[in-house]
Amino acid sequence: MLGQITPLLSRGGPALWVIAALSVVTLALILWKLWRLSVLGAWRRARVESALTLWSDGQRDAARDHLSGRPGLRARVAHAAMRALTGGVAPDPAREETARVARAALIEARTGLRALELIATIAPLLGLLGTVLGMIEAFQALQDTGSRADPAALAGGIWEALLTTAAGMAVAIPAGVALSWFDSIAERLSHDMEDAATRIFTTGPRT
């Protein structure tokens, strides 16, 4: 299969090689992001909900211990809020500390999205650049042959030039879809962290 791909990439020129490299980077980035979000508990909310239930029932130590050491982003923020309130910190500084932890968690949730955004932007541009360069080369060849121009050779040059545009779009579309999905997950995490912190501070630690 590699023997079939390599000549195709060679016919597309340097732009197609760059796009092929971007496709590998895109796939690796998407797989890494899926794994990372799974580790950070992007799709797990049950433990935080049970801790919030304990907190609302006045079992503040049990609620805090329920989230202690958990790697999930929601759990980190909720635990930071509970720890600040049960540690004798005044409400305003406790809110500031919780907001600091939440901002760091959100940055972690969005790690890698800039790279996907960049790939989704430049891949079609690289494809267009390759097409323009290929068309210039095809028409230069047509000019050199003059009246002896072969329409079949011209058509071959044109489809080779258009190959880079198709490849660029093939990379940009999944990158854009993945970016939108990961961004929606980050927005959901942000909402859940804000909601958990609000519920903790509204309920307050009971004795």
N, C-alpha and C positions, 0 to 999 in steps of 0.2 A: 504493500500500500504506500509505503514511503517512496518507493520508486516511481509511483504515479503522481504523488503530490509534488515532489521536488521539481520535475519539469514544468508543472503548472505554475509553481511559484516563480520559477526562472522567467517564464514568459510574461508574468505580470510585472516584473521589474523590482527594484528596491522597495518601492512603496508596498508591494504585496508581501514582501518578507517582513517588513515592519508591522504590518497589520496582522500577519500570522503570529508574530511574537506577542502582540497585544492580545490576541485571542487566548493564548496560553496564560498570560498574566491575568486576564479577566476571569477565566475558569478557576485558576488557583485562588484568586481573591474572593470569589463568590463562595467557594468551598471553605476557605479559611473563615470567612465571616459567618457562615452557617454554624461551623463548629464553635466559634468564639461566642456567638449569641446563645448557643445551647449551654455552654459552660457558665455564662452569666445569667442563666435562668430567664431568658427572654420569654419563654412560653410556660413558665411555672409560677403560679401565684398562690397556690394553696397554703404554703407554709406561712407566708406573710398574712394571709387572711385569718388563719388560725391564731397567729400571734396578736393580731388586732382584736380578735374576739376576746382573748385572754386579757388584753389591755383594757378593753371597755368593761370587762367584768371586775376590774380592780386588781387583777393578778399581775402586777407590774413586773415583779422579778421573774415570774414564769414566762411572761411575754418576751422580756429582754433575753432571757436564756434560750428561748426557743429560736431566736435568730442569731445568736452569738456564733461567730465564725462561719456563717453562711456566705458563699461567694456571690450569690445573686444580687443584682443591682437593687431591686426593690428591698430585699432584706437588709442590705447595707444602709440604705437611707432610713428605713424604719428603725433599725437598731440604733443608728446615730441619734435619731430624735428621742427614742426611749432612754438611751443612756444619758443624754444631756438633761432631760427632765428629771430623771431619778438620781442624777448626780449632784443635785442642788444648784444647777445653773439657772439663772434668771431666764424667764421666757424669751425675751428679745435676743440675748446671746445664744440661747438654745436654738432659736429659729435660724440665726445666722450660721451656726455650725451645721445644722441640717441642710441648709441651702448650699453650703460649701461642698458637703459630701454629695449632694444631688447633682451639682454642676459637674463634679469630677466623674460621677457615674454616667452622666449623659454624654460627656466627651468620650468616655470609653465605649459607650454604645454606638457612637457615630464614627469611631475609628475605621478608616478604610473607605469611607463613603466619598471623600474628596477624590481618591484615586479612581473609583468607579465613575464619578462625574467627569473627570478629565478624559478617561478612555471613551466614554459615551460622546464626548464633544469632539475629540481629535480624530477618532477612527474614521468617520465619514469624510472629514476634511482631508485626511491622508489618502482615502480612496479617490476623492475628487482630484487631488493633486496628481495621483498616478494616472488617472484617466486623461487629464489635460496633457501631461507629458507624453503619454502614449499616442494621443491624437496628433500632437505636434510631430512626433516621429513618423506616424503613418502618412500624414500629408506631405512631409518632407520627402518621403520615399516616392509618393505619387508625383511630386514635382520633378524629381530626378529622372523618373521614367518617361515623363512627358506623354506623348501620344501612344506610347507602347504600354500604358498602365494596364495592369491586370486587375479587374474588379474583384476577383476572388482573393487576391493578395491584400487589397485594400480592406475588404470585409474582415479578413483575418486579423489585420492590424487593429481595426476598430473594436472587435469583440475582445481582443486581448487588453485593450485600453479600458474598456468598460468593466473588465473583470475586477479591477481594484475598487471601483465604486461599489459593486455588489458585495465584495469582501468587507469593505469598511462598514457598510450598513448591517451586514450579518454579525459583526462584532458589536456595533453600537446599540442595536436593538436589545439583545439580552442584557447588556450592561446597563442600559437605561431602565429596563424592567426591574432588574435586581436592585438598582439604586432606589427606585420608587418604593419597592417593597421593604427594603431595609430602613428607609427613611420613615415609613409608616410604623414599623416596629419601634423605632427610636421615639417617635411621637407618642406611641402607646405607653412605652416605658416612662416617659416624662409625665404623662397624665397620671399613671398609676403611682409614681413616686410622690407627686404632689398631693394626690388623694390620700395616700397613706399618712403622709406628714400632717395633713390637715386634720384627719381623724384622730391622730395621736395628740396633737396640741389642743384640739377642741375638747376631747374627753378629759385630758389631763391625768396625771398620776393620782390614783386613789390610794388611800392607806387602809 
